[in-house]
């Protein structure tokens, strides 16, 4: 019942506000109660597209208050107006002529039917279709019929639109596809149908869960549904078809007429493919983030374990620094004086510890992540098969989630000359850092947070994504093999240089320590 509907005041003001012509028409009525009643029915017709019920007179409180303010009359007068039904009927006839409204007849029913049928190919909800039908009639100055009549017209046209949809989509299916679609709802040896597996939730992030999602994509692709051109099918209606399958069992779907069954299954498979892609990208992001966090935890643990070494090394560094700036210590006696304060064995041990910290797995998060290469390898080939990879001229991946293949390519050691004697050292090269860190979306030396995925954006940009600029790490010191700008303790780095020159003053390169 419309008397229970609340109309916002802004909507009432927009549709009902009286013009000078309206005021003049209202003023022709004799008696204040008749002027208020005429104005109220005028506003009611403009607001709802129909006249109010006469017995008793249908009242909308918000509308009545607004109309009373417009004509400067007391709203209570509407009770006197409602007592005379003949006057109410006469005013309705005058208002229909004044505003140009015509009754809802057979011709108007046909026009409305075509409109609702087209809207039913876009909208699934019956209330939404009824609202669209009321707006159509109001805009075309056709009096809105009774609610039951409107519901009946909408129901009939909605059914016709569905039949039209089923016939059109059935004509698009290849000859082999109906059998593949029927196989999804069949239960043979297993207790569940293949459709039940497609409805299964993605599960917790893990390589096994990723492989299940990839298998789901393969299962959908095997039906050839993705080869259909469904650009004509409205996205909202497609989601509604998918919801029908979500809430129906395989037994119920087998009982549907073939055209309807194939239509809802096609809509479901198309929608579930998009959703699975989103779940795949989102789960991959979580797997990478979890791996990064575990590696960061291992690195933090290693830092805590090295604290005694840091403290002893810094004490030695402080002692050496004080002696270097002590003018009372002759340059020739510097080594002797240092070894008097710091035993050579202790200094040698500290240098070895510093070398391990600067060049080992604890230099950064990335080496610890690279140790988990086999973990990514479990799902990498299948994952990359579903996401086209485009490499730029630099060799870095254009897609932000391409990981294991890039790791494998970048694991090859980069060899760079260290000095003029032809000596070489397998250094941390920029390509190794840039490619792998970008591929993993992990922490680079200048980035403290892992990347954030937006599945819908990534899905829409597959095969087309080209980053405007790549975030590259800081330059790498080739002669030391240590990335500049990393979060390593700078004092340890300095101590590695100074200590080695003290132990081997005539050497520029050590067999065990690279300086």
Secondary structure, 3 states (H helix, E strand, C coil): CHHHCCCCHHHHHHHHCCCHHHHHHHHCCCCHHHHHHHHHHHHHHHHHCCCCCCCCCCCCHHHHHHHHHHHCCCHHHHHHHHCCHHHHHHHHHHHHHHHCCECCCHHHHHHHHHHHHHHHCCCCCHHHHHHHHHHHHHHCCECCCCHHHHHHHHHHHHHHHHHHHHHHHHHHCCCCHHHHHHHHCCCCCCCCCHHHHHCCCCCCCCHHHHHHHHHHHHHHHHCCHHHCCCCCCCHHHHHHHHHHHHCCCHHHHHCCCHHHHHHHHHHHHHHHHHHHHHHHHHHHHHHHHHHHHHHHHHHHHHHHHCHHHHHHHHHHHHHHHHHHCCCCCCHHHHHHHHHHHCCHHHHHHHHHHHHHHHHCHHHCHHHHHHCCHHHHHHHHHHHHHCCCCCECCCCCECCCCCCHHHHHHHCCCEEEECCCCCCEEEECCHHHHHHHHHHHCCCCCCCCCCCCCCHHHHHHCCCCCCCCCCCCCCCEECCCCEECCCCCCHHHHHHHHHHHHHHCCCCCCCCCCCC
